[in-house]
Amino acid sequence: MNSARQVQLARAGKAITAAAFALVLAGCGASGSTEKDDPKSSESPAAASASPKAETVADEAAEEEVSAESVDAVDLKVGDCLVEDPDAEEVEAVDVLPCTQPHDTEVYAAMKMEAGAYPGEEAVDTAAQDFCLAEFEPYIGTDYSVSALDIGYLSPTPSSWTLGNDREILCTVYRVDGEKLSTTVKNSNV
C-alpha cells in the first residue's frame, strides 16, 4: 500500500482566533449551576421524553446514515469527503463517506506532477501550496483570505513516488473552527 504525506496550511491568525473563541464559549457554559438550582432540569421524565413521531424521524435519520468506506490515500478523488482529517505525517488509508454525512475534510482539487525523479519535499510542498491556493476559490466560491475554511493537502512521499508511481497532490479543505462539515463545500461560498 502506498502512502501520501499529509500537510496542513493553517492560518495562524484564524486558528488563534478560533481557539480563543472556543475558550470564551467554554467559560460561558461553566456557570456553576447544578440540577437543583435549575428548575428546567427538574422536568418529569414524561415531559422531557420525545413524542413517538419524533422518535420515528430520528430512527429514519439513523437509517439514512451510511457507514464509511476505507479507501487507499492514492485512490482519493475530488469530491471525496473524509470522516476525519488525517492526523498522521504519512497516510495510507482514510475513511470516506457521502458529503451529506458529518465529516472533517473534503478533497477539492487534484494535480499530477511531472514524471521524473522525486523533486524533493520542498519542491512538492511549494507546488502543492501554489496549486491548492489557486484552486480554492473556483471550487469553494469565495476567496481563501475571508473563508471559514482552511487548506491541507496530501502529497507523494519519496517511496510512493518511486515505488508506486504516485505523482498526485490532493488539496483538502476543513473548517478553521474544527466543526464538522455536513454538506459539500463546492460552491458553498463559506
QUIUR-V98808 format. One record per residue. N is the residue number from 1. SS is DSSP state (A for helix, B for strand, O for the rest). Layout:
BEGIN
N/SS
N/SS
END
This chain:
BEGIN
1/O
2/O
3/O
4/B
5/B
6/B
7/B
8/B
9/B
10/O
11/O
12/A
13/A
14/A
15/A
16/A
17/A
18/A
19/A
20/A
21/A
22/A
23/A
24/A
25/A
26/A
27/A
28/A
29/A
30/O
31/O
32/O
33/O
34/O
35/O
36/O
37/O
38/O
39/A
40/A
41/A
42/A
43/O
44/O
45/A
46/A
47/A
48/A
49/O
50/O
51/O
52/A
53/A
54/A
55/A
56/A
57/A
58/A
59/A
60/A
61/A
62/A
63/A
64/A
65/O
66/O
67/O
68/O
69/B
70/B
71/B
72/B
73/A
74/A
75/A
76/O
77/O
78/O
79/O
80/O
81/B
82/B
83/O
84/O
85/O
86/O
87/O
88/O
89/O
90/B
91/B
92/O
93/B
94/B
95/B
96/B
97/B
98/O
99/O
100/O
101/O
102/O
103/B
104/O
105/B
106/B
107/B
108/B
109/B
110/B
111/B
112/B
113/O
114/O
115/O
116/O
117/O
118/O
119/O
120/O
121/A
122/A
123/A
124/A
125/A
126/A
127/A
128/A
129/A
130/A
131/A
132/A
133/A
134/A
135/A
136/A
137/A
138/A
139/A
140/A
141/O
142/O
143/O
144/A
145/A
146/A
147/O
148/O
149/B
150/B
151/B
152/B
153/B
154/B
155/B
156/B
157/O
158/A
159/A
160/A
161/A
162/A
163/A
164/O
165/O
166/O
167/O
168/B
169/B
170/B
171/B
172/B
173/B
174/B
175/B
176/O
177/O
178/O
179/O
180/O
181/B
182/O
183/O
184/O
185/O
186/O
187/O
188/O
189/O
190/O
END
